[in-house]
Amino acid sequence: MPSTEHTLAVGEGARCVVRVFESSSTSPPRGTVVIPSAMGVAQSYYGRFAEWLSTQGYCAITFDYRGIGRSAPSSLRGFEATIFDWARDCDAVIEFAKQRWPELPLFWVGHSLGGQLLGLLANRARIERVMTVATGNGYWLENSWPTRRFVWWMWYVAVPVATRLVGYFPGKRLRKVGDLPRGVIEQWRRWCLDREYVVGVEGENVRASYSSVEMPMVCVSFTDDEMMSEQSVRSLHRLYSHAPIEYRRIAPRDIGVRRIGHFGFFRPQFEQTLWTMVPRWLEAQ
């Protein structure tokens, strides 16, 4: 499906590149769906899902946080960005969406980090309904066992050593997460080493910000997620203490497959199973 690319100015020397997939339905659009990425994942990974949403009557938006994918500079060495900056990128995308389609309801389908950022958004009240996918709190002792086996090495060895040597986190070379700006990886490391994750590090104002989120959510998680355990999923969503949350825990056997995992939901093989559930989840009353 055709899409258009737009570049949003999000700060001095920084940009946020957005792809827009217009609804291909002959009926009026059902809503706008913004798809914020997981940590270190380029927006291209979500392109097929966004295309499918457009065939279902939605206007869909994918984007790269500053420093990632199409929004990355020629080199991350010396490039300044934090996860708080990524939250401001999300705010800019929300404003872009509401300016483009002011009358449409705005939905948020956040993968992993994309579901964690809600409590940090300044204009989250413009979102009508949220769907989080494979979103947990990241605290390393609550990771699923396949990740917990090696993640101590990442936080105590790979990240501090490689970031100091290179000036950013060279995740592609290490086959861990992806290339990340120094400020992002150092902040994320602090979160993942704290039992209360983001609120434990960033303090009571941030805890209150998460608690003030009130829009309805559906939380979709998977029994074979190699990163996020059920405990971590519940821990993160407890921060949204005033939001009505519906939990959907899915096992591969429920849809007749051998594996879904942390990244599987957005793969085209699930178009006829997991994807077909999305409109019902987004528009549930």
N, C-alpha and C positions, 0 to 999 in steps of 0.2 A: 504494500500500500504506500502511496506517496506521503511524504512528510516534509515539513519545512523547518529550517534551522534558524534560531534567533540567538543573539548574544546579548546578555544582560550585564551591564557594568555594576559590579558589586563591591568595589573598593579600589583604592589606588593600586594600579598594576594588576588587578585581578578581574576575572570575568567568569560568568556562568553561562555555559552554552546549553541551550534548550532545544529539544525537538518536539514538534507539534504534529499530532496525528488527528486530523479532523474526522469527525463522524462521517462514515460513508453511507449511512442509512438515509433513505428518502424521507423518513419521519423526522420531526424535531429532535435534536440531541437530548439524551436522557440525563446528562450531567458531564462534568469535567472530572477526570481522574488524574491525579498527580502521583507519579511513581518515584519516590526517593530511593536511592540505591543503598545497598549494603556497603560496609567499609571497604574501600579500595576497589570497588566494582564499577566499571564504566557503564554508562547508560545504554550502550549498544546491547548489553546483555538482556535488557528488558524490551528491546525493540519489537520482537515478535509478539510479545504479550500486549504491548501497546497497539500494534496493528490489529490484533484480534479484538481488543476493546473497541476500536473504531468501527469494526464491522458489526458490533453489537449496539451501536448507536451512541457511544460515548466519544467525547473529545479527550484524547489522552496526551499527557506530557511526560517526557523523560528528560533528565538533565544530569550534568556532571557537576559535582561540587568543585569549587576552585581548587586547582592543583591536580585534578583527576581527569583522565580521558581527554575529551575535546576542550576542557577548561584548563588544561595544564600548560604551564609555560615551557619554553624550550629546555629548561633545566630546573629541577626542584631545589638545587643547591642555593641556599639563601632566600628561597621563597617562603614568605611568612603566612601561615594560616593555622587556625585552631579549629576544633570542633564547634566552638561558639560561632566562628566565622561561617562554618557550613550551615549552621542554623539560620544565619542571616541570608545565606543563599536561598534556603527554603522559603524564607519570608519574601524574597524578591520574586521567586517563582509563583508563589501564591498571588501576589499582587499582579503579576503578568497575566495569570489565568483569569483573575476576576475582572481585569480591564478588558480582556479579549472576549469573555463570555460572562458578563455581569449578572445575567438572569439565571444562569445554570447553577444547580447545587454542586458544590465542590467536595469531592471524595479524595481520601488519602490512602493509598495502598503502599505501605512502607515495609521494605524488606530489611530485616535485621536492624542495622543502625537507623534505617529510615523510619522504623517504628519507635526507636529510642528518642529521637530528636523532638518529638511533639512537645515535651515539657519545656523545651528551650526556645520555642517559636514565639515571636512577639505578636503575630497576627493569627494564631491558631483558631481563634474564634470564628474565622471565616470558613473553616472546614465544617461540613455538616456531619460527616460520618467517616470513621477510620477503620481500616483493615490492616492489622499487623501480621506479617508473615515471617515465621522463624525468628521472632524477636525475643531476646532474653537479656539479662543484665550484664553478661560478660565477665563477672567476677570469676577468677580462674578456678577456684575450688567448687564452683557450681557448674562449670563446663561439663559437657558430656565426656564420658571416659576417653573416647578416642582422641579428643583434643587435650584433655587434662594430662595425658601421658607426656606431651612434649611442650605444652605451653609455658611451663616454668622456665624451660631453656630459652624460649622466645623472649620472655619478659626480663629475665635476669642476665642473659648473655647476648643473644642476637640483636635485640633492639638497642640497648645502650652502647654496645661496641660498634655495630654497623652504622648507627646514626651519627656517632661521634666521628667516625672515620670518613664517611661519605658526605655528611651534611644534610641528609634526609634518610628515610628508611628505604633501602633498595629491595623491597619485597619481591619484585619480579625475579631478581637474580637468586634470591633465597627461597623462592617458591612458597612464600608466606604472605598472604593478604594482597600484596601489590605495593607499588611505590607510593609512599605517603610523605607529605610535608613533615618537617621536623616537629613543628608545634602540634600537629595532629597526633602523631605517634606517641610523643611524650605525654600528652594529656590523656590519651586513651590508655597508655600503660598505667598511669596513676589510677584511673578508674578501675581497671581490671584487677589491680592489686588490693582494692578496697572492698570489704565485704558489702558495703552499701553502694558500691559503684559510683555513679555520677553524683548522687546527693551526699555521699560520704566524703567526697573530695571537695565538691563545690559549695557545700554549706546549706544553711537553712533557707536562704532565699530561693535557691534552686529547688529544694524539697517542696517549698510552698508553691512554686511555679508548676511542678508536676501535679501536685494535689489539686490545683485549680482547673485542670483539664476536665471538661464536662461532656464532651460530645460522645455519642455512643460508639463503641468499638466492638469489632469481632477479632478475636485473637486466634490465628491459625498456626498450629505447631504440629510437629511430626515426631512420631515415636523413634524414628531412626535418624534424627538430626544428630550429626556427629559433633556439633559445636554446642548447641543450646539444649540443656537438659530441661525436663519439665519443671524442676525446681527453679532454674534460672528464669524460665518464662514467667512463672508465677511471681517471682521476686521483682522483676521489672514492672509487671503490670500492677502490682500492689502500689507502686508509686502514683499511679493514676487513681487515687483513692476515691475521687468523686465522679468518675466516669462509669456509666453502666457498661460492663464488659461481658461478652458472650465468648466462652472458650470452646474452640473446636480442635480437638486432638485427633490427628489422623494417622493411622497405621498404613503402610504400603498395601497390606492385604485387603484393607477396606475398599481399595479401588482396583484390586487385581494386578498389582505390580510388585516387583521385588524390592525396589528402592525409590525413595523420594529424596531424603537427606536435606541438608541446609539450603542447598541451591536449586533443588529439583523443581520446585513449584513453577518457576518461570520458564521452564523448558517446553518447547512445542509439543512434546510427546504427551503432555497433560491437558491439551486443548479440549479434549472430549470428556475429561473427568474433573480435575480440579478447577480448571478455568470456568467451566459452565456453572459452577457454584457461585462465582464472584458477583454477578448481578443480583442474585437473591440476597447475598450478604450485604452488599452495598445499599440496597434499597429496602431492607427489612425495616418494618415499623415497630 
